[in-house]
Amino acid sequence: MSLAARFGWRIHDRLVARAVLGMLLPVWLLLLGFDGITAFISELDEIGDGGYGVGSALLYTLYTLPRRAYELFPTAMVLAA
């Protein structure tokens, strides 16, 4: 049994879901990319303090991307709808 049949989705429900989700992912990734780049640029000011280098700044930015993605989801959803 398909997922659509299991939840009783009609064809227009599937079309709307496909349209919204089809736009959500690119918008979300674009926002996440912009936010990640600006976060990395703001971390460049801290380079040289102690043992904090470019690699540490990049690693910190990469480690905070899941939190940033979670925070940007509502904005991406509004922009994609």
C-alpha positions in Angstrom: 0.0 0.0 0.0 1.4 3.3 -1.0 2.0 6.2 1.4 -0.6 8.3 -0.3 -3.2 5.6 -0.1 -2.4 4.9 3.5 -3.0 8.5 4.6 -6.0 9.0 2.2 -4.3 11.7 0.2 -6.1 12.9 -2.9 -4.4 13.8 -6.1 -4.6 17.6 -5.3 -3.0 17.0 -1.9 -0.1 15.2 -3.5 0.3 18.0 -6.1 0.4 20.7 -3.5 2.8 18.7 -1.3 5.1 18.1 -4.3 5.0 21.8 -5.3 5.7 23.1 -1.8 8.4 20.5 -1.0 9.9 20.9 -4.4 10.5 24.6 -3.6 11.3 24.2 0.0 14.6 22.2 -0.4 16.3 24.7 -2.8 15.2 27.7 -0.7 16.3 26.1 2.5 19.7 25.1 1.1 20.2 28.6 -0.3 19.4 30.3 3.0 21.6 27.8 4.8 24.5 28.5 2.4 24.2 32.2 2.9 24.0 31.8 6.7 26.9 29.5 6.7 29.1 31.8 4.7 28.3 34.8 6.9 28.9 32.8 10.0 32.3 31.7 8.7 33.2 35.3 7.8 32.2 36.5 11.3 34.4 33.7 12.8 37.4 35.0 10.8 37.7 37.9 13.3 38.6 35.4 16.0 41.4 33.7 14.2 44.7 34.1 16.0 43.3 34.1 19.5 44.9 31.2 21.2 45.1 28.1 19.0 42.0 29.2 16.9 42.8 29.0 13.2 41.0 28.8 9.9 40.5 25.1 10.3 38.9 25.6 13.7 36.6 28.3 12.4 35.5 26.2 9.5 34.9 23.2 11.8 32.9 25.3 14.2 30.8 26.6 11.3 30.2 23.1 10.0 29.3 21.8 13.4 26.7 24.6 13.8 25.0 24.0 10.4 22.4 21.6 11.8 21.3 24.2 14.4 21.2 26.8 11.7 19.2 24.6 9.4 16.7 24.0 12.2 16.4 27.7 12.9 16.0 28.6 9.2 13.3 26.0 8.4 10.3 28.3 9.2 11.7 31.1 7.1 12.4 28.8 4.2 8.9 27.3 4.5 7.3 30.8 4.3 9.5 31.8 1.3 8.8 28.5 -0.5 5.0 28.5 -0.1 
